Amino acid sequence: MVTINATERDDPQFVELVNGVLDSAVRLYRPNDVYVVQIAHRFDHKWLAFSGKVLGALGVSKARLTLPPFNPNRVVRQVYYEAGASGAAAYSRASSPPLHIDQWSDANMQRFVDRVSESGVFVWYSGDTESEDAASLMLYQVSGGEASGWYASFKNRGGWMLNKVEGISRRELSALLGPSPAPHGI
């Protein structure tokens, strides 16, 4: 099973929510590679399909998904799992190069997710949820040469409630979240 553990700065309920989405996505897509990246603090929907900036000012999103250009200083941790030889039913933690590296923005516009993995699930989620009342979750999926992604934000109102979605419907996200003791407000 592919899971992440909460740190002392994470709200355990939000990490449980992330684990629910991660587990559902792995069962649904059966990827060869699973990347999970925790980003310091929340991030907004503009990171979905964002590739970088041209001339230092104009933001660019591309039809072919690139790795979002998070500053490596914002990466709290990255965890990588690979499918076992028996197929995508068993995963083991392994080492991998960091997804987020120091580079010029124009270089990131060529860092396509389908070059990192031909069969992968990439999850980014916000940290510091123990002290913040908002959180972010973004997922990219690559399979058969096609990549897609979505973004969701959450508000903590006595439990994590879905706030905004982009690239996925509330109904689809509700299916990925599955049954949970924490209210999701979908």
TIBADREN-616437 format. One record per residue: y negated, x, z negated of N, C-alpha, C in turn. Coordinates in pm, whole numbers, plus 32768, in hexadecimal, padded with zeros to 4 digits. Atoms other than C-alpha are relative to their C-alpha. Layout:
N
SITE;n.north;n.east;n.up;ca.north;ca.east;ca.up;c.north;c.east;c.up
SITE;Y;X;Z;Y;X;Z;Y;X;Z
...
//
This chain:
186
SITE;n.north;n.east;n.up;ca.north;ca.east;ca.up;c.north;c.east;c.up
SITE;8076;8053;8000;8000;8000;8000;7F83;8058;8000
SITE;807E;7FB8;7FF7;7EA1;8075;8052;7F9D;7FC1;7F9F
SITE;8060;8034;8062;7DB4;8050;7F2B;7F9E;806D;7FD9
SITE;8062;7FA5;803A;7C82;80EC;7E91;7FF1;7FDC;7F6E
SITE;8016;8016;808F;7C34;8112;7D21;7F6B;7FFE;7FE3
SITE;808C;8007;802B;7AED;80B9;7C79;7FDB;807F;7FB4
SITE;8037;7F93;8050;7A17;81D2;7BF1;7FB1;7FC1;7F8D
SITE;804D;8035;8070;7945;81B0;7AB6;7F7F;7FBB;802D
SITE;807B;803E;7FCC;7820;8142;7B92;801C;7F85;8056
SITE;7FD9;8072;7FAC;78E3;8030;7C46;8022;7F87;7FAA
SITE;7FD4;807C;803D;790C;7EC6;7BE3;8091;7FE9;802B
SITE;7F73;8011;7FDB;7A88;7E96;7BD4;801A;7F85;8056
SITE;7FED;8078;7FAE;7A6A;7D36;7C67;7FDB;8019;8092
SITE;8025;7FE4;7F75;79B7;7DB9;7D9B;8069;805B;8040
SITE;7F98;7FA8;7FCA;7AB9;7ECE;7DC9;807E;7FAF;801D
SITE;7F8E;8059;7FE7;7BC9;7DC3;7DAB;7FEA;7FB2;8082
SITE;8022;8046;7F85;7B17;7D00;7EBE;8015;805B;807A
SITE;7FEE;7F9F;7F94;7B0C;7E38;7F9B;8094;8019;8018
SITE;7F70;7FEA;7FF1;7C7D;7E78;7F57;8045;7F8A;8043
SITE;7FC7;8076;7FC0;7CCE;7D12;7FBD;7FE9;8000;8096
SITE;801F;7FF8;7F71;7C1E;7D3B;810B;804E;8071;8041
SITE;7FB8;7F8C;7FCD;7CB9;7E92;813C;8094;7FE0;8014
SITE;7F72;8024;7FF6;7E19;7E11;80F6;8018;7F9D;8072
SITE;7FF1;8063;7F94;7DEB;7CE6;81DE;7FEF;8040;8089
SITE;8018;7FBE;7F7E;7D5E;7DBE;82F7;8074;805A;8027
SITE;7F8F;7FA8;7FE3;7E7B;7EB8;82DC;807B;7FAE;8029
SITE;7F8E;8056;7FDB;7F80;7DA1;82E4;7FEA;7FBE;8088
SITE;8020;8044;7F82;7ECF;7CF4;8407;8006;805E;8078
SITE;800D;7FA6;7F8E;7E88;7E21;84E6;806D;806B;8009
SITE;7F99;7F98;8006;7F9E;7F12;847A;7FD4;8082;8043
SITE;8035;7F87;7FC1;7ECE;8045;84CD;8050;807C;7FDA
SITE;7FC5;7F7E;8022;7F4A;81AB;84D5;7FAA;8049;7F9A
SITE;805E;7FB9;8056;7E13;8224;841E;7FA8;7F9D;7FB4
SITE;805A;8052;8052;7D47;818F;8302;7F9E;805E;7FBB
SITE;806C;7FB2;803E;7BF9;8224;829A;7FB1;7FA3;7FA6
SITE;8051;804D;805E;7B41;81A3;8168;7F93;805C;7FCC
SITE;8072;7FAD;8025;79E5;8227;8121;7FA5;7FB1;7FA2
SITE;805E;803D;805E;7913;81D5;7FF1;7F77;8041;8015
SITE;8089;7FD5;7FE8;779C;81EB;8030;7FAE;7FE5;7F82
SITE;8057;8013;8074;76A2;821E;7F15;7FA1;7F8D;801D
SITE;8058;8075;7FF8;75E9;80D7;7EE3;8024;7FA7;8077
SITE;7FE2;805F;7F93;75EE;7FAD;7FC9;7FBB;802B;8081
SITE;803A;7FE8;7F7B;759E;7FB7;813C;7FF8;7F78;8044
SITE;8012;8084;7FC4;752C;7E9E;821F;8047;7FF2;8086
SITE;7FBA;8024;7F84;75AC;7DF7;835B;7FD8;8057;8077
SITE;802E;7FAE;7F90;74E5;7EE4;8439;805E;8076;801B
SITE;7FA1;7F92;7FEB;75F8;7FE9;8408;8073;7FD7;805C
SITE;7F95;802E;7FA9;76EE;7F0F;84CA;7FDF;8024;8090
SITE;800E;7FD2;7F75;7714;7FAF;8624;7F87;8059;8016
SITE;8072;7FA5;7FF2;75EC;8095;85DC;8034;808B;8021
SITE;7FD2;7F7D;7FD3;7612;81E2;868F;7FA4;8071;7FD8
SITE;8060;7F97;8022;74D6;82A1;863C;7F77;7FDE;8036
SITE;8089;8013;7FD1;736F;82D1;86A3;7FE4;805B;8076
SITE;802D;7FB2;7F8E;72D6;8347;87E7;7F6F;8026;7FE6
SITE;8088;7FCD;8016;719B;841B;87D2;7FD4;7FEE;7F6F
SITE;801E;8007;808E;71B0;83FF;8659;7FCE;7F7B;7FCE
SITE;803A;807D;802D;7138;8297;8651;8049;7F84;8031
SITE;7FC7;8077;7FC6;71E5;81A2;8738;8095;7FF8;7FDF
SITE;7F75;8012;8025;732C;8121;86A6;8053;7FD2;8076
SITE;7FA8;8021;7F8F;7453;8104;8796;8085;7FCD;7FCB
SITE;7F7A;8035;8017;7588;802C;8783;8046;8003;8087
SITE;7FB6;7FF7;7F83;7697;805E;8888;8070;7F98;8001
SITE;7F92;805E;7FF2;779B;7F71;890F;8083;8040;7FD0
SITE;7F8B;7FB6;802E;78A5;807A;88CD;7FE0;8035;7F74
SITE;801F;7FDF;808C;78B3;80A5;8754;8007;8095;7FE4
SITE;8002;7F78;8033;7852;81F2;86C2;800B;7FF9;7F68
SITE;8003;7FF9;8092;787B;8262;855C;7F70;7FE8;7FD3
SITE;808A;8014;802E;774B;81E3;849F;7FCB;8085;7FC9
SITE;8032;7F7C;8026;7667;830F;8464;7FCC;8009;7F71
SITE;8027;7FF1;808C;7660;8305;82E8;7FEA;8094;7FE3
SITE;8018;7F77;802C;75C9;843D;8255;8074;8029;7FA5
SITE;7F90;7FD4;8054;76E7;8507;81BC;7FDD;8003;7F6A
SITE;8029;8001;808D;761C;8516;8078;8015;7F77;7FC0
SITE;7FE9;8088;8035;7654;839D;8054;8095;7FE2;7FEE
SITE;7F70;8018;800B;77CF;83BC;806D;802E;8029;7F74
SITE;7FCD;7FE7;8086;7860;839C;7F10;808D;803A;8009
SITE;7F77;7FD0;7FEA;79C6;83C7;7F85;8037;7FC5;8080
SITE;7FB7;802E;7F8B;7AA6;83A4;80B2;8094;800E;7FE2
SITE;7F6F;7FFE;8013;7C15;834B;809D;8040;7FDF;8086
SITE;7FBA;8015;7F82;7D05;835E;81C1;8094;7FE8;7FE5
SITE;7F71;801F;8006;7E5F;82C2;81E4;8038;8002;808E
SITE;7FBE;8004;7F7E;7F54;82F2;8301;8083;7FB4;7FF3
SITE;7F84;804B;7FFE;8077;8219;8365;8075;8060;7FFD
SITE;7F87;7FAF;8007;81CE;82A0;831A;804C;8000;8084
SITE;7FB0;7FF3;7F85;82CB;8302;8423;804B;7F7F;8020
SITE;7FB7;807D;7FEA;8379;81B2;83F3;7FA6;7F92;8035
SITE;805C;8065;7FCE;8247;8100;8479;7F92;7FE6;7F9C
SITE;8077;801C;804F;8115;8064;83E0;801E;7FB5;7F7E
SITE;7FE0;8048;807A;81D3;7FC7;82BE;7FE7;8054;7F83
SITE;8014;7FA8;8073;81B1;80F6;81D8;7F90;8063;8021
SITE;8071;7FA5;7FED;8075;81C4;81AF;7FFF;8069;7F93
SITE;800F;7F98;8065;8039;830B;8101;7F75;803D;800D
SITE;8084;7FC0;8001;7EF8;83B2;809D;800E;808B;803C
SITE;7FFD;7F7F;7FBD;7EA8;84E3;816E;7F71;8036;8007
SITE;8085;7FC6;7FF1;7D88;85CE;81AE;7FCE;7FE6;808E
SITE;803E;8014;7F7C;7C97;859C;82CE;7F76;803F;7FFD
SITE;8089;7FCD;7FFC;7B51;8634;8343;7F9F;7F90;7FD9
SITE;8061;8067;8025;7A1D;8580;82C0;7FCD;7FB6;807C
SITE;8036;804F;7F92;79A3;8464;839D;7F6A;8016;8011
SITE;8092;7FF4;7FFE;7837;84A0;8342;7FD9;8091;7FEB
SITE;8024;7F72;8001;77AB;85F7;8390;7F6C;8010;8020
SITE;808B;7FE0;7FDE;7653;8698;83A9;7FF9;8021;8094
SITE;8012;7FE7;7F71;75E7;8687;8514;7F85;7FB4;802F
SITE;806F;8047;7FC4;74CF;8615;85F6;802E;7F74;8029
SITE;7FE0;808B;7FE1;74C0;84A1;863B;803C;7FF0;808B
SITE;7FCB;8010;7F78;7500;84CA;87B0;8093;802C;8009
SITE;7F74;7FD6;8001;764A;857B;8761;8059;7F90;7FCD
SITE;7FB0;806D;8035;76BE;844D;869C;801B;7F94;8068
SITE;7FEE;8067;7F9A;7696;8371;87CE;807D;8017;8054
SITE;7F84;7FE2;7FBA;77CF;8418;8857;8079;8000;7FA2
SITE;7F92;8001;8062;78A2;83F2;8719;8040;7F75;7FFB
SITE;7FC3;8083;7FF2;7966;82C4;878C;8078;7FF2;7FA1
SITE;7F92;8014;805F;7A57;822C;8690;8087;8007;8045
SITE;7F7F;7FFA;7FBB;7B66;8211;8799;802B;808E;8023
SITE;7FDA;7F73;7FF1;7B5C;838C;87BA;8036;8038;7F7C
SITE;7FCE;7FD7;8084;7B9A;83B1;8643;808E;7FCC;7FEE
SITE;7F7C;803D;800B;7CC2;82C3;8651;8014;7F9A;806E
SITE;7FDF;8065;7F9B;7D6C;81F9;8761;8036;7F82;7FBF
SITE;7FCB;8071;804D;7DFC;8115;8653;7FD1;8011;7F70
SITE;8037;7FE7;8084;7D23;8105;8521;7FB0;7F8E;7FC6
SITE;805A;8057;804B;7C70;803E;8419;7FA3;805C;7FB3
SITE;8069;7FB3;8044;7B29;80CD;8394;7FB5;7F9F;7FA6
SITE;8047;8055;8060;7A8D;8036;825B;7F96;8052;7FBA
SITE;806D;7FC7;804E;793C;8089;81C3;7FD7;7F98;7F9A
SITE;802B;805E;8068;78D6;7FEE;8078;7F9E;8046;7FA5
SITE;806A;7FC7;8053;77B5;801D;7F8C;8031;801E;7F73
SITE;7FE5;7FDA;8089;77CB;80CC;7E41;7F91;7FD0;7FA3
SITE;8062;8023;8066;76FF;80A6;7D03;7FFA;7F6A;7FE6
SITE;7FFF;8091;8012;7768;7F39;7CED;8005;7FD6;7F6E
SITE;8003;8020;808F;7783;7F4C;7B72;7F71;7FE0;7FD4
SITE;808B;8011;8029;7607;7F5D;7B59;7FAC;7FB0;8063
SITE;804C;804A;7F9B;759E;7EA0;7C94;8039;7F74;8010
SITE;7FD3;808A;7FEC;75B1;7D2F;7CE3;801C;7FE0;8092
SITE;7FE2;8013;7F72;75ED;7D61;7E58;805C;806F;802E
SITE;7FA0;7F9E;7FCD;76FA;7E12;7F1F;8017;7FE7;8095
SITE;7FE8;8005;7F71;7761;7E5A;8085;808F;8027;8020
SITE;7F7B;7FE0;7FCF;78A6;7E6C;8145;7FFC;7FF9;8098
SITE;7FFD;7FFE;7F6E;78D9;7ECD;82B0;8089;8033;802D
SITE;7F7C;7FDB;7FCF;7A1C;7EE8;8376;7FFB;800F;8097
SITE;7FE9;7FEC;7F72;7A68;7F79;84CD;8097;8007;8013
SITE;7F72;8000;7FE0;7BBA;7F4A;8570;8010;802F;8090
SITE;7FE5;7FCB;7F7A;7C44;8009;869D;8093;7FE9;801F
SITE;7F77;8017;7FD4;7D78;7FA3;875E;8001;7FEF;8097
SITE;7FF2;8010;7F70;7DE5;7FC5;88C8;7F83;8020;8050
SITE;8078;7FD8;7FB9;7CA4;806F;8933;7F86;7FA7;7FE6
SITE;806E;805B;8022;7BCC;7F55;88A6;7FD9;8013;7F6E
SITE;8032;7FF4;8089;7AF1;7F6E;8773;7FA4;7F8A;7FE2
SITE;8058;806C;802B;7A43;7E5C;86B0;7FD9;801B;7F6F
SITE;802C;7FEC;8088;7989;7E47;856A;7FB5;7F8A;7FC9
SITE;804D;8068;8042;78E6;7D66;846E;7FC2;8036;7F7F
SITE;8049;7FDC;8079;77FE;7D75;8341;7FF6;7F85;7FA6
SITE;8016;806B;8062;77E4;7CA4;8203;7FB4;8038;7F89
SITE;8045;7FDB;807C;76F9;7CAE;80DC;8024;7F98;7F96
SITE;7FDA;8053;8072;773B;7C1F;7F84;7F95;8007;7F95
SITE;8059;8006;8074;766A;7BB5;7E58;8057;7FE5;7F86
SITE;7FB7;8016;807D;76E7;7BC5;7CF3;7FB4;7F9A;7FAC
SITE;8039;806D;804F;769B;7A7C;7C46;806C;7FCE;7FA0
SITE;7F92;8023;8059;779F;7A7F;7B34;8086;800C;8047
SITE;7F8E;7FEC;7FA8;7898;7ADE;7C43;7FC7;801F;8089
SITE;8032;7FD5;7F7D;7877;7B6E;7D9F;8007;7F8D;8063
SITE;800F;806F;7FA2;77F9;7A65;7E92;7FD7;8038;8088
SITE;8023;7FD6;7F7A;77EC;7A94;8008;7F70;7FD9;801D
SITE;808C;8018;7FE0;7684;7AB3;807C;7FEE;7FF2;8096
SITE;8015;8002;7F6F;766C;7B10;81EE;8078;803D;8046
SITE;7F97;7FC7;7FAC;7765;7B58;8301;7FC8;8019;808B
SITE;8023;7FE5;7F75;773F;7BF0;8458;807C;8038;8044
SITE;7F8C;7FD1;7FB5;7850;7C20;855B;8082;7FBF;7FD6
SITE;7F8B;8049;8031;7942;7B3B;849F;7FCE;7F7C;7FC7
SITE;8028;8080;803A;7937;79D0;8437;8024;7FFF;7F6B
SITE;7FDF;8010;808F;793B;7967;82CB;8092;7FD6;7FF0
SITE;7F75;802F;8006;7A87;78BD;830F;8062;8074;8014
SITE;7FA8;7F8B;7FE8;7B25;79FA;83A0;7FFF;805F;7F89
SITE;8008;7FA7;8073;7AA5;7AC9;827D;8047;7FC3;7F88
SITE;7FBA;8044;806B;7B26;79C5;8189;8097;8016;800B
SITE;7F70;7FE8;7FEB;7C80;79F0;8224;8025;808F;7FDB
SITE;7FE5;7F75;8026;7C69;7B6A;81F7;7FF9;8014;7F69
SITE;800E;7FF3;8091;7BF7;7B44;808E;8079;7FC8;7FB8
SITE;7F8A;803C;803B;7D20;7A66;8042;7FE5;7FC8;7F76
SITE;8012;8039;8086;7D5A;79C7;7EF0;7FD9;806E;7F9E
SITE;802E;7F9E;8062;7CA8;7A79;7DD7;7FCD;7FB9;7F84
SITE;8033;803F;8078;7C54;7A2F;7C6E;7F67;8005;7FF9
SITE;8092;7FF4;8002;7AEB;7A9B;7CAE;7FC4;7F9F;8065
SITE;803C;805B;7FA0;7A08;7996;7D4E;7FBC;804C;8070
SITE;803D;7FBE;7F8E;79A1;79FC;7EAC;7F93;7FAB;803D
SITE;806C;8055;7FD3;78C0;78D3;7EF4;7FF9;7FEC;8095
SITE;8000;800F;7F6F;7929;78B0;805C;8003;7F6E;8025
//
